[in-house]
Amino acid sequence: MLENPEERIRLLKAGMDMKSIEELYIRYNNFKIVRRPVIFKRDK
């Protein structure tokens, strides 16, 4: 699922956000998260 960029672009155009697409990609391609990535959020 979501193997090529065109599939991900279709979901973006349909209104899904990138974080949701990434979660779907990880879940349905049987990836395992070994360590949570550090995510920084900038204040505007």
Contacts in CASP RR format, 6 or more apart in sequence:
PFRMAT RR
TARGET T0000
AUTHOR 0000-0000-0000
METHOD contacts of the structure
MODEL  1
MLENPEERIRLLKAGMDMKSIEELYIRYNNFKIVRRPVIFKRDK
1 7 0 8 1.000
1 24 0 8 1.000
1 25 0 8 1.000
1 28 0 8 1.000
1 29 0 8 1.000
2 8 0 8 1.000
2 11 0 8 1.000
2 21 0 8 1.000
2 24 0 8 1.000
2 25 0 8 1.000
2 28 0 8 1.000
2 29 0 8 1.000
8 21 0 8 1.000
8 25 0 8 1.000
11 21 0 8 1.000
12 18 0 8 1.000
12 21 0 8 1.000
25 31 0 8 1.000
26 33 0 8 1.000
END
